[in-house]
Amino acid sequence: MTTLLLILHISGGIVGILSGAVAMVFRKGFRWHALAGQVFVVAMLTMAGCGAVLAVIKNQPSNILGGTSTLYLVTTAWLTARRGDGKTGVFDWGALAFALILGLTQMGLGVRVVLNPATAVKGVPTAAYFIFASVILLGATGDIRMLARGGVFGKKRLVRHLWRMCLSFFIASGSFFLGQQKVFPAEWRGATIWLVLGFLPLLLLIGWLLRVWFTKYGRQLVVAEQR
């Protein structure tokens, strides 16, 4: 069972990286982008779900939080794109509760490591706890605003989908290109290209957010979806 989970975890990560790259290339809101996005969602849920289960088996709390964080980001991003403007449901309340518990748990683990360095997990920087916690609590804040306003609309809905998907993509790319270089041939390790590929989703996220917010492209996407 552990071997099967590991194979699914690795396969999901590889397919997620490839389909995420394809989704970034094709024009947003249209057929091929949507198809690549669907493959990305399935692949990432497989990667994160299997990774979280493996982490439970191996008693790796940091990986449990990483896997569940990815599940939250991918699921809420997918649902945001699937729905139209101004729609919420019971699932959104459950996602909010999940995000609050997850974010506060990560924050608590980070504080514990700061106060007692002996509890630190080898290979996990202390800052990682606070970074992940901040991301998830930012997502929870967005969930609260969405529920309070009865949904999310127009460009804000696009941005909500975009940043959650891109951060999920970064988790996959960073985990592979930055965190798994030990499986690369020795002469390839530490190459600058892996650093670039690892952080590329974050750079693309910044570019797309600027384009959606400050150019006519965002408005064009909203209009295209409404047709």
ZADO-1210 file (C-alpha; in nm, 4 decimals, padded with zeros to 6 digits):
<atoms>
<atom x="00.0000" y="00.0000" z="00.0000" code="MET" pos="1"/>
<atom x="00.2813" y="00.2402" z="00.0854" code="THR" pos="2"/>
<atom x="00.4498" y="00.1698" z="-00.2477" code="THR" pos="3"/>
<atom x="00.1249" y="00.2282" z="-00.4375" code="LEU" pos="4"/>
<atom x="00.0645" y="00.5567" z="-00.2562" code="LEU" pos="5"/>
<atom x="00.4197" y="00.6670" z="-00.3323" code="LEU" pos="6"/>
<atom x="00.3805" y="00.5843" z="-00.7034" code="ILE" pos="7"/>
<atom x="00.0510" y="00.7755" z="-00.7196" code="LEU" pos="8"/>
<atom x="00.2038" y="01.0661" z="-00.5284" code="HIS" pos="9"/>
<atom x="00.4998" y="01.0964" z="-00.7646" code="ILE" pos="10"/>
<atom x="00.2906" y="01.0395" z="-01.0773" code="SER" pos="11"/>
<atom x="00.0369" y="01.2983" z="-00.9660" code="GLY" pos="12"/>
<atom x="00.3137" y="01.5508" z="-00.9030" code="GLY" pos="13"/>
<atom x="00.4730" y="01.4993" z="-01.2453" code="ILE" pos="14"/>
<atom x="00.1389" y="01.5194" z="-01.4289" code="VAL" pos="15"/>
<atom x="00.0462" y="01.8208" z="-01.2185" code="GLY" pos="16"/>
<atom x="00.3622" y="02.0077" z="-01.3181" code="ILE" pos="17"/>
<atom x="00.3189" y="01.9262" z="-01.6869" code="LEU" pos="18"/>
<atom x="-00.0536" y="02.0064" z="-01.7009" code="SER" pos="19"/>
<atom x="-00.0013" y="02.3210" z="-01.4941" code="GLY" pos="20"/>
<atom x="00.2571" y="02.4413" z="-01.7447" code="ALA" pos="21"/>
<atom x="00.0170" y="02.3690" z="-02.0324" code="VAL" pos="22"/>
<atom x="-00.2654" y="02.5534" z="-01.8567" code="ALA" pos="23"/>
<atom x="-00.0384" y="02.8569" z="-01.8187" code="MET" pos="24"/>
<atom x="00.0386" y="02.8577" z="-02.1918" code="VAL" pos="25"/>
<atom x="-00.3145" y="02.8392" z="-02.3297" code="PHE" pos="26"/>
<atom x="-00.5464" y="03.1382" z="-02.3219" code="ARG" pos="27"/>
<atom x="-00.7379" y="03.1578" z="-01.9965" code="LYS" pos="28"/>
<atom x="-01.1064" y="03.0737" z="-01.9951" code="GLY" pos="29"/>
<atom x="-01.1055" y="02.8719" z="-02.3160" code="PHE" pos="30"/>
<atom x="-01.1240" y="02.5037" z="-02.4085" code="ARG" pos="31"/>
<atom x="-00.7633" y="02.3890" z="-02.3938" code="TRP" pos="32"/>
<atom x="-00.6905" y="02.5877" z="-02.0823" code="HIS" pos="33"/>
<atom x="-00.9964" y="02.4354" z="-01.9149" code="ALA" pos="34"/>
<atom x="-00.8985" y="02.0834" z="-02.0213" code="LEU" pos="35"/>
<atom x="-00.5409" y="02.1220" z="-01.8944" code="ALA" pos="36"/>
<atom x="-00.6813" y="02.2730" z="-01.5761" code="GLY" pos="37"/>
<atom x="-00.9050" y="01.9716" z="-01.5154" code="GLN" pos="38"/>
<atom x="-00.6093" y="01.7366" z="-01.5549" code="VAL" pos="39"/>
<atom x="-00.4105" y="01.9589" z="-01.3181" code="PHE" pos="40"/>
<atom x="-00.6816" y="01.9451" z="-01.0523" code="VAL" pos="41"/>
<atom x="-00.7082" y="01.5646" z="-01.0620" code="VAL" pos="42"/>
<atom x="-00.3293" y="01.5245" z="-01.0620" code="ALA" pos="43"/>
<atom x="-00.2775" y="01.7672" z="-00.7737" code="MET" pos="44"/>
<atom x="-00.5527" y="01.6131" z="-00.5627" code="LEU" pos="45"/>
<atom x="-00.3923" y="01.2727" z="-00.6217" code="THR" pos="46"/>
<atom x="-00.0472" y="01.4037" z="-00.5315" code="MET" pos="47"/>
<atom x="-00.1622" y="01.5905" z="-00.2219" code="ALA" pos="48"/>
<atom x="-00.4033" y="01.3239" z="-00.0989" code="GLY" pos="49"/>
<atom x="-00.1552" y="01.0384" z="-00.1322" code="CYS" pos="50"/>
<atom x="00.1216" y="01.2533" z="00.0113" code="GLY" pos="51"/>
<atom x="-00.0878" y="01.3393" z="00.3164" code="ALA" pos="52"/>
<atom x="-00.1755" y="00.9731" z="00.3769" code="VAL" pos="53"/>
<atom x="00.1908" y="00.8740" z="00.3431" code="LEU" pos="54"/>
<atom x="00.2813" y="01.1476" z="00.5897" code="ALA" pos="55"/>
<atom x="00.0304" y="01.0078" z="00.8399" code="VAL" pos="56"/>
<atom x="00.1775" y="00.6584" z="00.7988" code="ILE" pos="57"/>
<atom x="00.5317" y="00.7898" z="00.8422" code="LYS" pos="58"/>
<atom x="00.4350" y="01.0348" z="01.1205" code="ASN" pos="59"/>
<atom x="00.5505" y="01.3464" z="00.9327" code="GLN" pos="60"/>
<atom x="00.3318" y="01.6346" z="01.0617" code="PRO" pos="61"/>
<atom x="00.4878" y="01.8958" z="00.8319" code="SER" pos="62"/>
<atom x="00.4058" y="01.6879" z="00.5215" code="ASN" pos="63"/>
<atom x="00.0534" y="01.6256" z="00.6484" code="ILE" pos="64"/>
<atom x="00.0015" y="02.0009" z="00.6677" code="LEU" pos="65"/>
<atom x="00.1608" y="02.0534" z="00.3264" code="GLY" pos="66"/>
<atom x="-00.0636" y="01.7941" z="00.1637" code="GLY" pos="67"/>
<atom x="-00.3823" y="01.9177" z="00.3261" code="THR" pos="68"/>
<atom x="-00.2930" y="02.2786" z="00.2422" code="SER" pos="69"/>
<atom x="-00.2636" y="02.1808" z="-00.1230" code="THR" pos="70"/>
<atom x="-00.5971" y="01.9988" z="-00.1104" code="LEU" pos="71"/>
<atom x="-00.7627" y="02.3129" z="00.0264" code="TYR" pos="72"/>
<atom x="-00.6085" y="02.5470" z="-00.2317" code="LEU" pos="73"/>
<atom x="-00.6795" y="02.3257" z="-00.5328" code="VAL" pos="74"/>
<atom x="-01.0358" y="02.2413" z="-00.4318" code="THR" pos="75"/>
<atom x="-01.1413" y="02.5986" z="-00.3590" code="THR" pos="76"/>
<atom x="-00.9691" y="02.7263" z="-00.6753" code="ALA" pos="77"/>
<atom x="-01.1469" y="02.4661" z="-00.8885" code="TRP" pos="78"/>
<atom x="-01.4847" y="02.5407" z="-00.7313" code="LEU" pos="79"/>
<atom x="-01.4357" y="02.9139" z="-00.7849" code="THR" pos="80"/>
<atom x="-01.3811" y="02.8612" z="-01.1585" code="ALA" pos="81"/>
<atom x="-01.6636" y="02.6104" z="-01.1914" code="ARG" pos="82"/>
<atom x="-01.9222" y="02.8387" z="-01.0358" code="ARG" pos="83"/>
<atom x="-02.0546" y="03.1640" z="-01.1716" code="GLY" pos="84"/>
<atom x="-02.0560" y="03.4997" z="-00.9974" code="ASP" pos="85"/>
<atom x="-02.2262" y="03.5306" z="-00.6610" code="GLY" pos="86"/>
<atom x="-02.2645" y="03.1637" z="-00.5720" code="LYS" pos="87"/>
<atom x="-02.1784" y="02.9971" z="-00.2414" code="THR" pos="88"/>
<atom x="-02.2753" y="02.6747" z="-00.0698" code="GLY" pos="89"/>
<atom x="-02.2390" y="02.4588" z="00.2383" code="VAL" pos="90"/>
<atom x="-01.9012" y="02.3377" z="00.1117" code="PHE" pos="91"/>
<atom x="-01.7623" y="02.6913" z="00.1424" code="ASP" pos="92"/>
<atom x="-01.8399" y="02.6999" z="00.5128" code="TRP" pos="93"/>
<atom x="-01.6685" y="02.3649" z="00.5576" code="GLY" pos="94"/>
<atom x="-01.3667" y="02.4882" z="00.3601" code="ALA" pos="95"/>
<atom x="-01.3473" y="02.7977" z="00.5791" code="LEU" pos="96"/>
<atom x="-01.3530" y="02.5928" z="00.8991" code="ALA" pos="97"/>
<atom x="-01.0905" y="02.3569" z="00.7554" code="PHE" pos="98"/>
<atom x="-00.8652" y="02.6474" z="00.6546" code="ALA" pos="99"/>
<atom x="-00.8894" y="02.8135" z="00.9957" code="LEU" pos="100"/>
<atom x="-00.8016" y="02.4908" z="01.1768" code="ILE" pos="101"/>
<atom x="-00.5197" y="02.4175" z="00.9339" code="LEU" pos="102"/>
<atom x="-00.3722" y="02.7674" z="00.9417" code="GLY" pos="103"/>
<atom x="-00.3857" y="02.7988" z="01.3189" code="LEU" pos="104"/>
<atom x="-00.2345" y="02.4517" z="01.3595" code="THR" pos="105"/>
<atom x="00.0568" y="02.5453" z="01.1347" code="GLN" pos="106"/>
<atom x="00.1040" y="02.8706" z="01.3213" code="MET" pos="107"/>
<atom x="00.1017" y="02.6824" z="01.6522" code="GLY" pos="108"/>
<atom x="00.3646" y="02.4361" z="01.5295" code="LEU" pos="109"/>
<atom x="00.5825" y="02.7250" z="01.4178" code="GLY" pos="110"/>
<atom x="00.5560" y="02.8932" z="01.7566" code="VAL" pos="111"/>
<atom x="00.6396" y="02.5624" z="01.9272" code="ARG" pos="112"/>
<atom x="00.9578" y="02.5274" z="01.7213" code="VAL" pos="113"/>
<atom x="01.0589" y="02.8861" z="01.8005" code="VAL" pos="114"/>
<atom x="01.0095" y="02.8304" z="02.1729" code="LEU" pos="115"/>
<atom x="01.1602" y="02.4821" z="02.1709" code="ASN" pos="116"/>
<atom x="01.4069" y="02.4259" z="01.8822" code="PRO" pos="117"/>
<atom x="01.4410" y="02.0591" z="01.9840" code="ALA" pos="118"/>
<atom x="01.0947" y="01.9961" z="01.8325" code="THR" pos="119"/>
<atom x="01.2082" y="02.1134" z="01.4884" code="ALA" pos="120"/>
<atom x="01.1740" y="01.8653" z="01.2016" code="VAL" pos="121"/>
<atom x="01.4971" y="01.8009" z="01.0145" code="LYS" pos="122"/>
<atom x="01.4968" y="01.9688" z="00.6746" code="GLY" pos="123"/>
<atom x="01.1942" y="02.1904" z="00.7487" code="VAL" pos="124"/>
<atom x="01.2860" y="02.5594" z="00.8009" code="PRO" pos="125"/>
<atom x="01.1028" y="02.7259" z="01.0873" code="THR" pos="126"/>
<atom x="00.9856" y="02.9989" z="00.8507" code="ALA" pos="127"/>
<atom x="00.8013" y="02.7384" z="00.6410" code="ALA" pos="128"/>
<atom x="00.5413" y="02.6913" z="00.9152" code="TYR" pos="129"/>
<atom x="00.4624" y="03.0624" z="00.9229" code="PHE" pos="130"/>
<atom x="00.4641" y="03.0974" z="00.5448" code="ILE" pos="131"/>
<atom x="00.2173" y="02.8125" z="00.4969" code="PHE" pos="132"/>
<atom x="00.0069" y="02.9367" z="00.7872" code="ALA" pos="133"/>
<atom x="-00.0059" y="03.2871" z="00.6388" code="SER" pos="134"/>
<atom x="-00.1109" y="03.1541" z="00.2976" code="VAL" pos="135"/>
<atom x="-00.3886" y="02.9379" z="00.4388" code="ILE" pos="136"/>
<atom x="-00.5139" y="03.2091" z="00.6749" code="LEU" pos="137"/>
<atom x="-00.5109" y="03.4523" z="00.3806" code="LEU" pos="138"/>
<atom x="-00.7287" y="03.2017" z="00.1975" code="GLY" pos="139"/>
<atom x="-00.9587" y="03.1796" z="00.4996" code="ALA" pos="140"/>
<atom x="-00.9861" y="03.5597" z="00.5044" code="THR" pos="141"/>
<atom x="-01.0914" y="03.5485" z="00.1401" code="GLY" pos="142"/>
<atom x="-01.3483" y="03.2815" z="00.2240" code="ASP" pos="143"/>
<atom x="-01.4938" y="03.4992" z="00.5008" code="ILE" pos="144"/>
<atom x="-01.5221" y="03.7989" z="00.2678" code="ARG" pos="145"/>
<atom x="-01.6825" y="03.5857" z="-00.0020" code="MET" pos="146"/>
<atom x="-01.9413" y="03.4400" z="00.2337" code="LEU" pos="147"/>
<atom x="-02.0165" y="03.7792" z="00.3888" code="ALA" pos="148"/>
<atom x="-02.0795" y="03.9303" z="00.0429" code="ARG" pos="149"/>
<atom x="-02.2827" y="03.6387" z="-00.0868" code="GLY" pos="150"/>
<atom x="-02.0207" y="03.5279" z="-00.3396" code="GLY" pos="151"/>
<atom x="-01.7337" y="03.6657" z="-00.5428" code="VAL" pos="152"/>
<atom x="-01.7753" y="03.8572" z="-00.8681" code="PHE" pos="153"/>
<atom x="-01.5965" y="03.9539" z="-01.1898" code="GLY" pos="154"/>
<atom x="-01.2220" y="04.0079" z="-01.1711" code="LYS" pos="155"/>
<atom x="-01.2152" y="03.9179" z="-00.8032" code="LYS" pos="156"/>
<atom x="-01.3404" y="03.5709" z="-00.8867" code="ARG" pos="157"/>
<atom x="-01.0683" y="03.5322" z="-01.1498" code="LEU" pos="158"/>
<atom x="-00.8029" y="03.6476" z="-00.9041" code="VAL" pos="159"/>
<atom x="-00.9295" y="03.4092" z="-00.6357" code="ARG" pos="160"/>
<atom x="-00.9026" y="03.1188" z="-00.8807" code="HIS" pos="161"/>
<atom x="-00.5674" y="03.2323" z="-01.0153" code="LEU" pos="162"/>
<atom x="-00.3672" y="03.2776" z="-00.6966" code="TRP" pos="163"/>
<atom x="-00.4882" y="02.9533" z="-00.5408" code="ARG" pos="164"/>
<atom x="-00.4082" y="02.7500" z="-00.8511" code="MET" pos="165"/>
<atom x="-00.0675" y="02.9102" z="-00.8990" code="CYS" pos="166"/>
<atom x="00.0334" y="02.8560" z="-00.5380" code="LEU" pos="167"/>
<atom x="-00.0694" y="02.4915" z="-00.5712" code="SER" pos="168"/>
<atom x="00.1440" y="02.4746" z="-00.8854" code="PHE" pos="169"/>
<atom x="00.4339" y="02.6258" z="-00.6895" code="PHE" pos="170"/>
<atom x="00.3993" y="02.3622" z="-00.4178" code="ILE" pos="171"/>
<atom x="00.4377" y="02.0920" z="-00.6836" code="ALA" pos="172"/>
<atom x="00.7230" y="02.2591" z="-00.8721" code="SER" pos="173"/>
<atom x="00.9065" y="02.3614" z="-00.5567" code="GLY" pos="174"/>
<atom x="00.8712" y="02.0171" z="-00.4015" code="SER" pos="175"/>
<atom x="01.0202" y="01.8540" z="-00.7102" code="PHE" pos="176"/>
<atom x="01.2797" y="02.0941" z="-00.8508" code="PHE" pos="177"/>
<atom x="01.3973" y="02.2275" z="-00.5139" code="LEU" pos="178"/>
<atom x="01.3153" y="01.9551" z="-00.2655" code="GLY" pos="179"/>
<atom x="01.3992" y="01.6395" z="-00.4570" code="GLN" pos="180"/>
<atom x="01.7346" y="01.7184" z="-00.6163" code="GLN" pos="181"/>
<atom x="01.8799" y="01.4186" z="-00.4350" code="LYS" pos="182"/>
<atom x="01.7203" y="01.1997" z="-00.7042" code="VAL" pos="183"/>
<atom x="01.8900" y="01.3977" z="-00.9833" code="PHE" pos="184"/>
<atom x="02.2285" y="01.2928" z="-01.1252" code="PRO" pos="185"/>
<atom x="02.5030" y="01.4400" z="-00.9073" code="ALA" pos="186"/>
<atom x="02.6302" y="01.6733" z="-01.1797" code="GLU" pos="187"/>
<atom x="02.2831" y="01.8260" z="-01.2222" code="TRP" pos="188"/>
<atom x="02.2250" y="01.9158" z="-00.8593" code="ARG" pos="189"/>
<atom x="02.2342" y="02.2792" z="-00.7571" code="GLY" pos="190"/>
<atom x="02.1934" y="02.4087" z="-01.1131" code="ALA" pos="191"/>
<atom x="02.0300" y="02.7513" z="-01.1466" code="THR" pos="192"/>
<atom x="01.7692" y="02.6148" z="-01.3866" code="ILE" pos="193"/>
<atom x="01.6068" y="02.4127" z="-01.1065" code="TRP" pos="194"/>
<atom x="01.5773" y="02.7255" z="-00.8931" code="LEU" pos="195"/>
<atom x="01.4127" y="02.9079" z="-01.1854" code="VAL" pos="196"/>
<atom x="01.1724" y="02.6221" z="-01.2589" code="LEU" pos="197"/>
<atom x="01.0879" y="02.5855" z="-00.8918" code="GLY" pos="198"/>
<atom x="00.9875" y="02.9493" z="-00.8488" code="PHE" pos="199"/>
<atom x="00.8489" y="03.0036" z="-01.1992" code="LEU" pos="200"/>
<atom x="00.4827" y="02.9565" z="-01.0915" code="PRO" pos="201"/>
<atom x="00.5186" y="03.2461" z="-00.8462" code="LEU" pos="202"/>
<atom x="00.6613" y="03.4704" z="-01.1180" code="LEU" pos="203"/>
<atom x="00.3782" y="03.3705" z="-01.3518" code="LEU" pos="204"/>
<atom x="00.1288" y="03.4387" z="-01.0744" code="LEU" pos="205"/>
<atom x="00.2561" y="03.7943" z="-01.0315" code="ILE" pos="206"/>
<atom x="00.2451" y="03.8517" z="-01.4068" code="GLY" pos="207"/>
<atom x="-00.1075" y="03.7182" z="-01.4455" code="TRP" pos="208"/>
<atom x="-00.2407" y="03.9103" z="-01.1465" code="LEU" pos="209"/>
<atom x="-00.1031" y="04.2354" z="-01.2866" code="LEU" pos="210"/>
<atom x="-00.2489" y="04.1570" z="-01.6275" code="ARG" pos="211"/>
<atom x="-00.5938" y="04.0710" z="-01.4915" code="VAL" pos="212"/>
<atom x="-00.6156" y="04.3719" z="-01.2584" code="TRP" pos="213"/>
<atom x="-00.4552" y="04.6478" z="-01.4646" code="PHE" pos="214"/>
<atom x="-00.5261" y="04.5691" z="-01.8304" code="THR" pos="215"/>
<atom x="-00.8334" y="04.5101" z="-02.0425" code="LYS" pos="216"/>
<atom x="-00.7555" y="04.1383" z="-02.0485" code="TYR" pos="217"/>
<atom x="-00.9282" y="04.0742" z="-01.7160" code="GLY" pos="218"/>
<atom x="-01.2442" y="04.2435" z="-01.8335" code="ARG" pos="219"/>
<atom x="-01.2333" y="04.0460" z="-02.1576" code="GLN" pos="220"/>
<atom x="-01.2185" y="03.7208" z="-01.9643" code="LEU" pos="221"/>
<atom x="-01.5163" y="03.8213" z="-01.7513" code="VAL" pos="222"/>
<atom x="-01.7179" y="03.9113" z="-02.0610" code="VAL" pos="223"/>
<atom x="-01.6180" y="03.5879" z="-02.2372" code="ALA" pos="224"/>
<atom x="-01.7384" y="03.3810" z="-01.9404" code="GLU" pos="225"/>
<atom x="-02.0713" y="03.5612" z="-01.9330" code="GLN" pos="226"/>
<atom x="-02.1504" y="03.4758" z="-02.2962" code="ARG" pos="227"/>
</atoms>
